[in-house]
């Protein structure tokens, strides 16, 4: 018997509506998750069930994916092809900053590839949000392997570990001989050579608090950047002669660590508020946040994570992933298909990391006038590699609507199934949570909005596989992830999220950025911790943070290139 986060069996013939009714009546929730409505009462009729039966929904999604794989055209002439899909508003690095945010908010059990597969009880193991637990884990005393050993045995560990990259550039590299090498540019990895294992010479183990941060070199390089930032802040606090901690008998090393974590977390929040969200959110929604001093507008509850964020809105980041990345200007483009396998779990023999995967950060963010790589525009569909069933296999995919040749599925199908199986709020219910002022500014959600007509036109364009019942379901009650992608394309030309997507995304982050968090008690001759660490002001953007790290380690003229 399969279970789905609660004690009810699910099979292809199960009526999802009845399952959700039973769940709500028995008040059986998924630990660590809730609905975006906050503490309000959710009725079973408020929840998305699609066509009602699991089998019918899987058939519907298979057809929807065949529509989504078609070329998407934007109003300014761009399209979703591999040659012209760049988002001028969001450089490629922000895709992975948002992935880091997702890892910092949720850590849950995986979901299956079809709707009738056994599902273990799903829960969110991340009990705190946006406090960089994805970097720090349980701290030096709990996750000791994440932290660098100090000079004395048993001494409290304060520095986050970093690892070395391969000192030899790859064969296709343009020779870079300027400056001295600085090779501490990868996650710390370990080969257990003392163990009697067939693969003990390979770097199978990555010493980080969250192994998802080694999924690809794109996210692992960003995590290395944050590790370096932590260590730089720690050293500046250590060197401050006038800094004294005044909170009783807590050892100085622990105070220094906690103060460092506090400062980096505040920098992280600052970047999200003033840089990342400004790029990602609808301009009207962001203006409302600015006017309210970055307070959430609809969902102020900091407890647990709304499923509408974790299982739909957060998945928009997958639509932003490019098919190839040039990590630095001394190496050629790296294909996403290869990047997905470049981690210690899939390809441990590939480490130490080749320099072709080391980030020159002006390739990912706007630094010193350089033009970075751009993220993919946000619209209905992912890139072709992420929709490849050979890479992201969904069990029994194509069983009910077999097609000749290959057809799309992959990560997008998995994300659609995830949203349906958890029973998220319907679009009509979420629309009522949008503040009236913002609702009226939306061409889709206002009283005069024509989302149904526009959805119908889009779904039927050069596509005739949907039955009338399927079309009616998709138009009147679209899956939330599909809606958020469609809204971004229709309302913002794929350059940022639309109104509803922005509200869910912004509220979840800003409610947690607003949480109370204080450093250890200290005195510093009238200076703040910020004054001690930063010469002028705390970094306000990702380029600011990168330049702070570069200056701290004197990396301007080192290789592999940093800026």
N, C-alpha and C positions, 0 to 999 in steps of 0.2 A: 504494500500500500504506500502510495506516495503522499507526502505532506507538503504543505506550502506555508511554512512559518506559523501554522496553526494546525490543530488536530482534525483536519478534514481531508479526505482523499480527493485527488484531482485526476481526471482522465480526459481523453479527447471528447467524451460525451457529456462531461460535467457542465452544468449551468453555472457560469461564474457569478451571475447575479445572486443566486441562492446561496452560494458559498460566502459572498461578501455580506449578505443579510445575516447569516448565522454568525459570522465573525463579529459584526457590529453588535448583535443582540447579546452575545456572550462576552463582549468587551475584550476580545482577544487581539492584542496589538503586536506589533513587531518591535522588540526592545531596541531603544535608541532611535526609533523613527516615529513620526506623526504626520498629520496633514498640515498643509500650509495655512489652513483656517485657524491654527493655534489651538486654544482650549475649547473652541466652540464645538457643539455637538454635530457630528457627521452622520447623516442618514444614509442608509444603503443606496437609495436612489441618487445620491450625490456622486457616486463612484462610477468610473468608466468601466464598462464591461464589453464595449464593442458590439459584436453580433451576439453576445451572450454565451456562446459555447466555445470552448477552447479550440476545437478542431476548425470551426468556422473562422475564428480569428486568425489562425495560422494560415489558412488559405487566403484570407483577405490580405495579410501582410506580405505573403509571397507575391501577390499581384501588385500591391502597392510598391514593393521594391523594384519590380520591373518597370513601373512608371518613374520611380525616383532615379533610376540609372540613366534615363534619357538626359540629353544636354539641357542644362538650366541656363537661361539667358537673363541677364540683368539689364536694367533700364539704360545704363550708360554705355552699353555695348559689350561689356565683359560677359564671359560665360564660364561654365564649370569645367571646361576642357582642361587638360593638363598643361596647355600652353598659355592660358589667359584666365586665371582665376584669382589673382592677387587682391587682397583687401588693403587698400591704401591707408586705412584707419588703424589697422592692427598688425604691427610687425610680427614675424613668426615666433619670436621668443615668448610673447604673451600667451600663446597656446599652452606652453609648458609651465608658465607661472600659474595658470588656472588649473592645470593638472596637479601641481603641488598643492594648491588650495583644496582641490577635491580630496587628495590623500590626507589632508589635514583635518577635514571635516567628517570623512566617512572611512570606515574600515570594516567591510561586511563580507559575509560568506558569499560565494559565487552562485550565480543562477544558471539554470540549464539551457540547452539549445532548443528544446521543444516544450510545449505546454503540458505534456503528460509524463515528463521524466520525474523521477524521485527528486525531491528538493529538501535539503536539510533545513532546519529552522534557521531563518535568516535574521541577523541582528547586526546592529552597528556597534562595533567594539570601541569606537572613538567617543569617549565620554565627555571630552572637552573639545571645543572647536576653536580653530584659528589661533592656537597658542604654540604652534610649531612642534606639536607632538610628533609629527611625521619626521622631523629631524632629530629631536632630543629623546624620543621614546620615553621611558620611565626615569631618565636621568642617569648620571654616572654610577650611582650605586645599584641600579636595577639592570641597566643595559650597558654593562662595563665595556663590552667589546667595541662599542661605537666610539669610545673615547680613548685618546692617546695616553699611553702609560707615562707617568712622570718619572723623574730621575731616581726617586726613592721608592722602594717596594712598599706598597700599601698607602702611598700618598694619594689624596683625593684627585681624581682625574677631572680636568676642566676643559681641555682642548678637544674639539671634534676631529676625528681622524680624516686624513686625505691620503690618496695613493699616488704612485708615480705612473706616468705614461711611458711608452716605449721611446727610448732616446733616439732611435733611428727613424727618420721620415720614410714614408712609403715610396715605392718606386715611381709613382706618378706625380710626386711633389715637385713644385718649383723650389729650387734651392733657396733657403733662407739662412744666411750666415751672419746676419746682423744681431748683435747682442748675445748675452750669455743665456744658456738654457735655464728654464725654471720648469721642472717636470712634475711638480706636485699638483696635477691637474685632473685627477680621476678619483673615483670613490676608492676607499681602501678595500683591497681584495686579498684573499689568502688561499694558498695551496697547502693542504694538510699533508705535507710530505712525510711526516712521522707515522701516519696511519697506513695500515695495510689495505689500501683500496686501489682498484684498477686505475682510477683517474686521479690519484693523489698528487700528480705533478701539475694538474690544471688548477686554475684559480676559480674553484667552484663556489667559494663562499665570499659574499660581499658583506662587509662589516658596517651595516647601516641599521637604523631603527625601523625602517619600513622598506621591505624588499621590493615593493612596487616602484620605488625610486630608482631602480636599476632596470626598469622595463625597456628603455631605449637610451641611447647616448644623449638624446635631446633633454630628457628629464634628469638623467644622472649628471650631466654637465651643470645644469642649473643648481642641483643640490650641492655639488662641489663648490659653486660660487657662494652659497649660503654658509657652508662649512668654513670657507676662508674668511667670510665676513665675521662670523662668530669669533674665530681665532684672533682676527685683527682687533676687534673690540675688546676682547679679553686682555690682550697685551697692552692696549692703551690704558685700560683701567689699572692694570698692575703697575704701570709706570707712573701713575698719578701720585705724587708725593703728599698732596694734601687730602687725599681720600681716606676716610676712616669709617668703618661700619660700626653701628652702635646698637645692634640688636642682641645684646646679652652674650651668651656663651657659644654662639654659632661660630665655627671655625672660619677664618678669613677666606680660605679657598672656596668654601661653599658659598659664602656671600658674593665673592667675585664671580663665580659661575652664575648664580641667580641674577645678579645685576647685569651680566652680559646677555643672558637669555632675555631679560626684560627689555633691554635696549634694542636687540635685534627684532624682537616681536613688535615693538613700537614702530621700527623702521618698516617692517613688513606691512603693518596696518596702514601706515602712511602711504606706502606705494599703492596698496589696493584702493584706498580712498581717492587719492589725488592723481593717480596715473592709470592704473589698470581699469577700474570701473568707469572712469571718464571715457576711455576708448570703447569699452564693451557695451555700455548702456545707451538706450534711447536718450537723446539730449533733453527732452522735457522731463523724463524721470530723474535724470542726474541733476537737473536744475532744482527739482523739488528736494532732493537729498541735500544739496548744498545749502538751500534756504533753511532747512531744518537742522543744520549743523551735523549732517550725516547720521541722522536717526532713521530707523526703519519706518516705512509709511503704513504698512498694513499688518505685518506679522512681527511683533516685538518680542515674541517668546524665544528665549535663548536655550530652553531645554529641548533636547533631541533635535533631529534634522528632518525637515519636511521631505516626504517621499517625492513630492512634486519637484523638488530641487535635485535630490540625489539620483532619482531614477528617470529624470527627463531633462530638466533645464541644464543640469551639470553636464549631461551627455553631449550638449552642443559643441563642446570642445573637440569631439571627434570629427565634426564637420569642418573644423578649422585646420586639420592636419594636411600638410602638403604631401606630394608623392616623392619628393626628393629635397635634400638639404645640402648646401655647400657650407660645411662647418667653418672653414677658414679659406682665405684667398690663395693659399699655397697648395691646396688639394682640389680635386675635382668633386662634382656632385656625388652625394651618397644616396642611393635609392632607399625609400622607406622600407621596402621588403627586406633589405639587408639590415637596416637599423632595428627592425622589430626582433631580430635574432641576435643582435649584438649586446648580450648581457651574460652575466656569469652563469645563469641557469641554463640558457639555450646553447651558448657557445663559449664555454670556459677556456677553451684552447686559444681563443682570440686575444687573450690578455697576457701581458700588459697592453693597455689600450693603444692602438695605433694613433699617430698624430692627426690622421685624416678625420678623426672623430672629436678632436679637441676644439672647443668653441672659441673663435675670434668674435668677441661679443658685438662688434659693429655689424656682423652678419645677421644678428638676431634682434638688435634694438637700435634706435636712432642715436648714434654717438658721433659727435664732432662733424655733423653734416653728411656722414656716410649714408647711403641708401641701403637699408637692410633687406633681407628676404622678407616677403610678406606672407601672412597666414592666408589660408584659403577662405574665400567668402562664405558667409553663413547662409545656407539655403537647404532645400529639401534634398538630401543625399549626402553621402560621404564620398571620398575619393575611391577610385576603382580598386585599389589595393585593400582598403578596409572593408570593402563589400565582397571580397574574394572568399568563397567557401573553403578553399584549400588552406587558407590561413586561419580563418575564424569559423570553424566548423560548427554548424547547428545540426544536431542529430535529426536524421530523417528528413532533412530539408528537401523539398521538391517531391515528397511522397504523394501529396494530394493534388498538385497541379504540375505534373511532369512536363518539361519543355525539351525541345531538341537543343543540343549543345549546352553551353554554360549559361548560367543566369545568376543574378546578384543575390546575396544574402549576407553572410559574414557578420561583422560587428553591428551594423545597423539593424538587422533582423533581431539580433540578440538584445539590443537596446529597446526595440519595440516590444518584444516579449516581456522583458523585465518590467516595463511600465504597466503592461496589461495585467500581469500576474499579481502585482501588488495592490491593484485597485485604487488608482489615484483619482483625485477629484476631476469631475468633468469640466470642460472648458466653460460651459454656461455657469457653473458654480464659481469658478475662479474669476470669471469676468466681473461678477458682483463684488469681488474683493478689491478691485482696482478703484482707487479714489476717483470720484466723479470728474474732477478737473482733468485728470489724465485720461480717463475713459473717453471724454468728449473730444480730446485732441487726437485720438486714434482713428484713422480712417477705417479700421476694421472693427473695433470694439464699441464705437459710439452707437447711440440709438439709431443713427442713420447709416451705420456701418453695413457693408454688404459682404461679410466674410463668406457666407454660404454661396453666393453667386460667384465670387472670385475663386473659391476653392473648386467649385464644380467646373468652371472653365479650365482651370489648370489641370485637374484630374483627367478630363476628357481630351485634352490636347494631344492629338496623334496617338491615342490609346483607347482601345475599345473592349478591354477584358473585364471590366467591372460589371456585375449585375446591378439592376436597379436598387436592390436591397443593400448591396455593398456601397454603392455611391451615396445613398441616403445616409448610411451610418457615418461615412467619412466626412460628409459635408456638415451634418448637424451635430456630430459628436466625434470630432477627430481625435486620434491618440495625441496626448499632450506633447510628446517629443516632436511628432510630425507638425503639429500646429506651431510650436515655437520656431522651428526651422522655416516654415512657410511664412510666418509673421515677419521674421527677420528679412526675408527676401522681398516680400510685398511692401513692407512699410519702410525698410531702411536700405533697400537695394543690396542686402547682404553684408553691409559694412558694420553693423552692430545689431544687438538684439532689439526686437520690437517692444511694445509697451508692456505686455504681460510677462514676457521672458525677462525683461529688465527688472520688473517689480519683484519677481520671485528671486532672481539672482542677487539683486541689490539688498533686499531685506534680509536674506539669510546671512550674507556676509556682514552687513552693517550692524545687525543685532549683536553679533559676536565681537565685532571690533569695539562696540560700546561697553563691553563687559568690564567689570572692575578688575584691575590688575596693578599691583604696586611692587616696587623694587624693595630689596632689604633696606632697613633704616640706615642712614649714613649722614656724615657731615663732610663737606668738601670746600670749606672756606668760601661759602657763598655761591659756589658753582653747582650747576645741575650735572647729572651724569651725561646728559647730551653735550653740555659745554666741554666736558673733559674729553669726550671721544671725537666730536666733530668740530672742525675749526670754525665753521660759520653756522650752518644749520643742519638738522637731521635730513638725510636723503629723502627727497619727495617723489622719486621715480626710479625705475630700474636703471636707466643710464647713470643716475646719481650714485646708486649703490655700487655699480660696476666700477665707476671712477674712484670711489672711496677704497675699494679693495685693491685696485691697480696702484693707487698712490701708497697704500699701506705696505705693499710688498715690493714697491718699485718695479712694476711690471711693464711699464710703457715700452721699453726696448728689449724685453726678454722674449725668448721663443720656447715653445710655440706662442704665437701672437695672442695677446690678451684683449687688446682694444681694436 
